[in-house]
Amino acid sequence: MDACCPRREPDGARPGARGRLALVLLLASLVAACEYPGVAHPMAAAASAPRLGGAATAKPVPAGERGSSRGGGEQAPVLQGTVPMLLKDFELQPDALAVKAGTVTFVLKNDGRYTHDFRVEGQGVDLKGPKVGSGRSTEWRIALEPGTYRISCPVSNHADRGMAGTLTVVP
């Protein structure tokens, strides 16, 4: 090869160009997957307008596994039909609630800086609503049977940081 011309790959690319491009693409995908204050998660765009998810059926948690996040035996009022849930950094409001069995519509409002999600889980059951971007709201409808469930935000470590509570479903 001539001393005036740099060495090139057989396809005409400079040495190492593919590796640099792969590194740039990898870093871009990692940055896009992170949560930044004031920046909606890419998956949250689909949840920007209120919508109803398909009805899902949950099973109750056995009585021996029931618990409450409220201290002192305080009873939550029993709600029916539509239940407002405020998702904050890093708190669910309310964190303990009671609803009548049947179809429940959770109105999920994100009043935090980060994208949040809402999960209802119990023995063998793990149902997740749509992701909700900062400042957004959406509706999620599910059918619930009597029992006690754990509610939480399954995004990253949000539940460990306080976004968890108890849902009691009464007949």
HELIX and SHEET records of a PDB file:
HELIX    1   1 ALA A   17  ALA A   33  1                                  17    
HELIX    2   2 PRO A   42  ALA A   47  5                                   6    
HELIX    3   3 ALA A   63  GLU A   65  5                                   3    
SHEET    1   A 5 THR A  57  ALA A  58  0                                        
SHEET    2   A 5 SER A 137  LEU A 144  1                                        
SHEET    3   A 5 GLY A 102  ASN A 110 -1                                        
SHEET    4   A 5 THR A  82  LYS A  88  1                                        
SHEET    5   A 5 GLU A  91  GLN A  93 -1                                        
SHEET    1   B 6 VAL A  78  LEU A  79  0                                        
SHEET    2   B 6 ALA A  96  LYS A 100  1                                        
SHEET    3   B 6 ALA A 164  VAL A 170  1                                        
SHEET    4   B 6 GLY A 147  SER A 152 -1                                        
SHEET    5   B 6 ARG A 119  GLY A 122 -1                                        
SHEET    6   B 6 VAL A 125  LYS A 128 -1                                        
END                                                                             
